[in-house]
Amino acid sequence: MSGAHLLTEAAEHLFTEGDDYILTEGFAVDIYQAIGYRLKNNTNITDIVGARVYHGMRPEGEAPCINYFEVGYVLLHNGVLESSRYQISCRAEDPSDVQDLARKVSVLFENFQGVIDGFAIQRTTVEGKFLLPEPDTNLYHVPVDVRFVYNESTVT
């Protein structure tokens, strides 16, 4: 069975089960693209950070902002499922602002099950977050750890 066929079946199943369904004409081919799409297309997030959402390192001096990257990965069930843990780092000049942003990120991803930009996700869980001052940048940082579980063969 092709990856496209599996994706179509997953999308139809998730749509008929009433879960979140987000799809565009361009398709995410990796989990990091789906994460970025969800962050960049949520007005609760973009009302705070605008377009300052980055995969990998963030540019210096950009705040408030979000950058995200993979911090863990394992195969599950004999390679049928993949599980990636991402750190979604929220930064702002004020501790209450960054905690509000991190809470919005947590709500956005907690217990999500659905399709984001063509990428089928079985389940997400928020595994932790905490406030860190960054004296060298004069910013506050809240890393939000999120685990994503998805089919290994979602896209081929």
Secondary structure as GFF3:
##gff-version 3
##sequence-region A 1 156
A	DSSP	alpha_helix	3	16	.	.	.	ID=ss1
A	DSSP	beta_strand	20	22	.	.	.	ID=ss2
A	DSSP	alpha_helix	31	40	.	.	.	ID=ss3
A	DSSP	alpha_helix	43	49	.	.	.	ID=ss4
A	DSSP	beta_strand	53	55	.	.	.	ID=ss5
A	DSSP	beta_strand	65	76	.	.	.	ID=ss6
A	DSSP	beta_strand	81	92	.	.	.	ID=ss7
A	DSSP	alpha_helix	95	109	.	.	.	ID=ss8
A	DSSP	beta_strand	114	116	.	.	.	ID=ss9
A	DSSP	beta_strand	119	121	.	.	.	ID=ss10
A	DSSP	beta_strand	123	129	.	.	.	ID=ss11
A	DSSP	beta_strand	132	134	.	.	.	ID=ss12
A	DSSP	beta_strand	139	151	.	.	.	ID=ss13
###
